[in-house]
Amino acid sequence: MTRIPEETIEAVRSGTDIVDLIGEYVQLTKRGKNWFGLCPFHGENTPSFSVSEDKQLFHCFGCGASGNAITFVMDIENSQFTEAVVKLAGRTGLEIDMPIGNDSVAKPRNEFKHMFEAHTLAANFYSHLLLNTVEGEKALKYLEKRGFTREYIEKYGIGWSLEDSSALSDLLKRKRFDLNEMERAGLCIMKDNGTGFFDRFRGRIMFPLYDDNGSVVGFSGRTLSVEKQEAKYLNSPETPIFEKSQILYNFHNARLNVRKTGKVILFEGFMDAISADRAGVANGVAVMGTSLSDTHLIKLKRIAKEIIICCDGDDAGWEAAKRFAVMATAKGMDVQIALLPDKMDPDDYIAERGGEAFREKVIGNPHAYMSFIMAYAKRSKNLSYENDVLQFIHEVLEELTSRTSPVERDMYIRQLSVETSISVEAINQQFMKMVGKHAKQEKSQPNPTSNLKVVTTPNRKVSVTERAERLLLFHLLNDGALFDRIQEKRRDLFIRDDYAAIFVHLAGFYEQHGTPDFHRFAESLEDRELRKIVLEAAMVERDPEHVEEEVDDCIRHLEKYRVGLIIQEKMHESKEAEKMKDYARALELAREIIQLRNSLTVI
C-alpha cells in the first residue's frame, strides 16, 4: 500500500496553523490563551469550542469533539487520512506525489485523473453554453420560470448541452483527451461503424453530479422536449469514478449543515434536494435513482444522529420511504418520515405552497417511525372488513415486537384499539403471543457468541474511574517504556471497552513506529470516537514531577474498581444460588467474596 512518508506528515502537521485552518470554518474569538467559537460538529448557541494555539489541538466542551489539524479535516470533510494530508499539504505549499498503488484514495485520483479533468471541463463548457450563448437562452428561461436564480444556477453548476451531436467530443479531442477513455467515462459514445464518437448528452439541461470532495463525476440531463419517446432524464452510466451506491447528491454542500444540526434530510431525487435547498433546507441529500445502499447509510451515520426521509406522496414514494426507513432503522439511526399530501413531490409542494410551508409543515413536522408504519399499513386496507383489520393489527404488532420502549408499545397498542375498535386487552394478548413466538424462534437459532464470556461495564458512569483511565492513557501515549512494562504484566486494566480497544491499537502502533507520537496515533485510528478519546487524554493536565505516583494511583484505583465489579457479580450469583437452595454454592461464593474484599486492602 502506498504511504505518505512520516516526515512529510509531520511537515504538513507542523506547517499548518490550526487557528487559521479552523477559522475558515468557524468564527473564532480569542479569550485568554485559547480561541473560542460555535462548534461546527453540533448545534449550539453559546461557544464551547476551544482551539489551543500552543498545543495545536481543538476541543468542544459540549459534544466532546477533539483533535488536531489533520483529524479536523478528516471529520469536517468526512475524508480519509490520506485525503486530509494532501489537502493540508496544498495549503502549506508542500507537494505530495502519490504514485499509483493499492491506496484507496490515491488510486482514483491518479489512475482516473483524466476522467475527473474531463468532467470538470465538460461542466464548465455546459455552464458557459447556458449562461453566455444564444443556444442556451431557451433553457435559461425555462430555469428562471421554475424559480432558479443565477446564484443557484452557478451554485449547482447547471448548464446546457448543444443539439450538435459532437460538440463536447470535438472539444475533448482538441484538448487531447483519449476519446476511448472518455467513452469509458460516460461522456461520449462510439458510433456503430466505429469511425468516431458522438456526445452522450445532447439538447439537455445539465446537472453535474459531485462526489464527496465536490469533484464532478457524472451528469443528469433533463430534456426540454415534450416527445414521449425521449426519456425526461438521462443519467451518466456507472463508471470508475461514478457509482450510484457511493454517491449522495449534494453531500459535499450539505455536510457542514448536517453536522451542525445533527439531522440529514434524505430525498428520492436530486431535483428535490435542490428545491429544498432553495426553500431554506440546507441539510438535504438525495440518492441517485431509488436505490439506497449500506454505503450511503454508513456515510450519513458518521455525520448525523437523525435522518428525516422525505419521498414523493404517491404509491412509489411510500414504498421508497418504507424501504429507506427500514434500512436506516436497521443501521441504528433515529428515523423520522416527512409525508407529502395529494401524491405531491417536494418540488411540486414548494412551488404550490411555498418554502416556509415546506420547512414547517413537512420537514418540521415528521412522523416517528412507528407512526409512519401504522399509516403505511393502513393505506391499502379497508377497516370495515375483518380480514383487513386483522392484517393491519398483525403488521403493526410485528414492528412493535422489535421496539424496546414499554411506553411506545402501550401508546401504539392504544392507538390500534382506537383505529380498529378492538379492545386494548385483546390486542395486548395478541402482542404477547407474537413476542413469545419471536423469543422461541430466536432461542432455536444457534448463537455463535454463546461461548464467549462478555464482561460488561456498569451503566452508571464513575467520574473518578474515568479520570483514572484518561490519565493512565495520557501516560501510555507519552511513555513507550511504561506501555511495555504494563503490557508485559498482561494487566487488563481498562474498564471501558473503548479504552481497552485503544490499548490494543496502541500496542500495534508502538510495534510499527517504536516511539510515542499521540498525533500520529490518533490519525491512524479510523473510528472517530476512539480518536476523540485519545486526543482528550492527550490534553489532560498533569504534574510532571509526580509521574510515577500518578501512574501507580491510576493503576491501583482501576484494579480496585475491577475487583469491586467481580464482587458485585459474585454477590448476585450467591443470591441466585440461595434462591435455588444451592447452599453449598452460596457458601463457596461467600468465601470468594471475603477473599476478594481482603485483597482490596493490599492493592
C-alpha angles and dihedrals in degrees: 000000000000113000134193107235114257092235089055091051090050091048091052093047096046092042093056119085103215093205092056091045097050090040087069089064104027133038103239129198123192117239114174111314096340139060122236136199145142111299112253091207099062137017115264140152099206118059111250098152112107128192119195114210091190097051095031088227136120131212135180115212089197105054099011097241110159137169151108133270095284096046089046090060090044091054101038094044095034087230135146123257095259092051091050093050092048091049093050090045088060090054092051095046095249119137118218114196106202109193118212111270140123094303108128093217102037096047101066092040091056109025092045097032093123092052091056091046092049092051091050090050091048092049091051091046093051092046091052092050092052099045104032111029139074090232090062097049096094092052092045092053090049091053093046089051088053089055100261113148121203088253092062094040088057094041092057095035092236114181146162131251117213124242086237106111096222108027095117095035090055091048092050091048091051089051088054098248116154104248092205087060090044089056088053087050090056098244099111140015130223115243117249092249091051093236098120148326138275131199119271091214119051129165095358139124103248124221112188116223115218135204123224091278094054095254118141109247103162147349142238113208123201118203123224090203120108093206109127096215092063119081114245091223127028117192132196113263119245110281137171089276100035122060118161092213090058102040127079113186114242093007092129091053098039099044098090093045090048091054092048095050098032087226133102125193113215118205132186097231138029093238088061090054091050093048091048091051090051087051092055100265099126099169099067128122132176138210118237101248117339100305120110114191136199087246090059092050095046088051092050094044090057092062106025136054094193133038124200113197116209116182133160119289095237126094093269089051092052090050091049091048091051092048093048093045094051092048094047092047090052088055090056097252124146100248130199129169125218109208126208122209132231096018090292126154121221092259092053093045093051092046092050104035105020139246096279092057090048093051096046106030101034111023094025094050107044126163121249114246096259092044088055092047090055092049091046093049092048097049098080097038138087106214090201087078121076095220092052091049092051092046091048092052092045094052094049094045090049088061092043092057089071094049115096102197113099090199091054091048093049092048095052094042088055090048090051089052091054093046096049104025088234113137121259089235093056093047090047091053091051090047093052090050090053092047090052092049091051091048091053091049092050092047091052091053114090113250111217091197097048092105094051118098109224119199110203126196122232116265091231110091114228107206094198091053092048091051090051091051092047094048093047090049089051090057093045090052091053103036119055093181091056090050091052091051093051093043092050090055088050091226114183091207109148117087102195119069095230092056090047089052091050090052090056092047090048091054089057092046094053090047090055102035104024098205132072117263113154092184093058093041092054091048090053092059115094094194108086093204092055090049089052092053092048094051093044088055091047089059096053114127112234143175107251092196095059104042097134092048091050093050093047092048092051093048092046092050094047092047091051091047092052091049087050090055091051090050091052091050093050092046088055091048090049092054090049090050091052090050089053089046090239092144095166090059091045091052092049091051091048090056091049091050091052091050091050092049090050090051090059090068093060099042 
